[in-house]
């Protein structure tokens, strides 16, 4: 995920819920990219 100008800083250990939410968003973003790549691979292969 890219850097966003004027974005609030990431949560730290003093905000475990915020840290978990950010981690979940990163995982969902990465899985979305994997789905797009997988679909593109299927279209090329078959």
Backbone as CSV, one residue per row, in Angstrom:
resi,resn,N_x,N_y,N_z,CA_x,CA_y,CA_z,C_x,C_y,C_z
1,UNK,0.843,-1.169,0.000,0.000,0.000,0.000,0.887,1.230,0.000
2,UNK,0.494,2.225,-0.737,1.294,3.420,-0.880,1.207,4.349,0.318
3,UNK,2.056,5.336,0.308,2.056,6.352,1.349,1.012,7.399,0.994
4,UNK,0.222,7.804,1.976,-0.805,8.811,1.759,-0.398,10.098,2.457
5,UNK,-0.417,11.190,1.709,-0.093,12.485,2.278,-1.250,12.932,3.162
6,UNK,-0.941,13.495,4.298,-1.910,13.991,5.282,-2.688,12.863,5.946
7,UNK,-2.201,11.648,5.883,-2.865,10.532,6.559,-2.438,10.523,8.021
8,UNK,-3.322,10.046,8.887,-2.946,9.964,10.290,-1.914,8.855,10.459
9,UNK,-1.038,8.982,11.431,0.004,7.971,11.621,-0.591,6.616,12.013
10,UNK,0.150,5.569,11.715,-0.291,4.223,12.063,-0.436,4.075,13.572
11,UNK,-1.325,3.182,13.964,-1.504,2.891,15.391,-0.302,2.118,15.901
12,UNK,-0.032,2.269,17.162,1.084,1.558,17.779,0.580,0.569,18.809
13,UNK,1.476,0.119,19.660,1.109,-0.866,20.678,0.186,-0.278,21.737
14,UNK,0.114,1.047,21.812,-0.797,1.661,22.782,-2.249,1.650,22.285
15,UNK,-2.469,1.257,21.027,-3.808,1.146,20.441,-3.920,-0.186,19.701
16,UNK,-4.093,-1.289,20.449,-4.093,-2.604,19.796,-5.257,-2.819,18.829
17,UNK,-6.412,-2.214,19.092,-7.553,-2.371,18.187,-7.258,-1.672,16.863
18,UNK,-6.679,-0.486,16.929,-6.314,0.225,15.711,-5.271,-0.532,14.910
19,UNK,-4.311,-1.136,15.610,-3.283,-1.926,14.941,-3.903,-3.121,14.234
20,UNK,-4.848,-3.783,14.890,-5.522,-4.939,14.295,-6.321,-4.534,13.061
21,UNK,-7.002,-3.398,13.142,-7.789,-2.922,11.994,-6.888,-2.626,10.803
22,UNK,-5.753,-1.973,11.059,-4.831,-1.657,9.971,-4.245,-2.925,9.367
23,UNK,-3.920,-3.893,10.200,-3.377,-5.168,9.717,-4.422,-5.864,8.845
24,UNK,-5.661,-5.867,9.294,-6.737,-6.503,8.521,-6.899,-5.833,7.160
25,UNK,-6.853,-4.495,7.124,-6.973,-3.778,5.844,-5.829,-4.133,4.908
26,UNK,-4.622,-4.252,5.448,-3.476,-4.624,4.612,-3.642,-6.035,4.056
27,UNK,-4.109,-6.952,4.893,-4.324,-8.332,4.447,-5.406,-8.380,3.375
28,UNK,-6.515,-7.659,3.587,-7.587,-7.645,2.592,-7.102,-7.047,1.275
29,UNK,-6.293,-6.005,1.347,-5.742,-5.389,0.139,-4.855,-6.387,-0.603
30,UNK,-3.974,-7.077,0.119,-3.073,-8.049,-0.484,-3.848,-9.213,-1.096
31,UNK,-4.874,-9.701,-0.404,-5.685,-10.796,-0.945,-6.436,-10.353,-2.198
32,UNK,-6.885,-9.102,-2.219,-7.538,-8.580,-3.410,-6.599,-8.574,-4.607
33,UNK,-5.352,-8.178,-4.374,-4.355,-8.194,-5.450,-4.116,-9.622,-5.919
34,UNK,-4.012,-10.568,-4.986,-3.815,-11.970,-5.366,-4.981,-12.493,-6.202
35,UNK,-6.208,-12.086,-5.878,-7.369,-12.512,-6.662,-7.301,-11.965,-8.082
36,UNK,-6.904,-10.711,-8.217,-6.786,-10.114,-9.548,-5.716,-10.838,-10.360
37,UNK,-4.579,-11.114,-9.738,-3.495,-11.814,-10.429,-3.938,-13.225,-10.808
38,UNK,-4.629,-13.909,-9.895,-5.106,-15.257,-10.188,-6.083,-15.282,-11.341
39,UNK,-7.001,-14.318,-11.378,-7.959,-14.240,-12.488,-7.240,-13.959,-13.810
40,UNK,-6.257,-13.078,-13.787,-5.509,-12.767,-14.997,-4.739,-13.998,-15.473
41,UNK,-4.186,-14.744,-14.540,-3.429,-15.958,-14.885,-4.350,-16.985,-15.523
42,UNK,-5.555,-17.157,-14.968,-6.516,-18.102,-15.543,-6.888,-17.708,-16.963
43,UNK,-7.073,-16.413,-17.197,-7.451,-15.946,-18.535,-6.312,-16.164,-19.526
44,UNK,-5.079,-16.019,-19.090,-3.945,-16.250,-19.973,-3.740,-17.737,-20.257
45,UNK,-3.966,-18.556,-19.245,-3.697,-19.989,-19.375,-4.803,-20.728,-20.113
46,UNK,-5.981,-20.173,-20.084,-6.989,-21.010,-20.607,-8.004,-20.547,-21.508
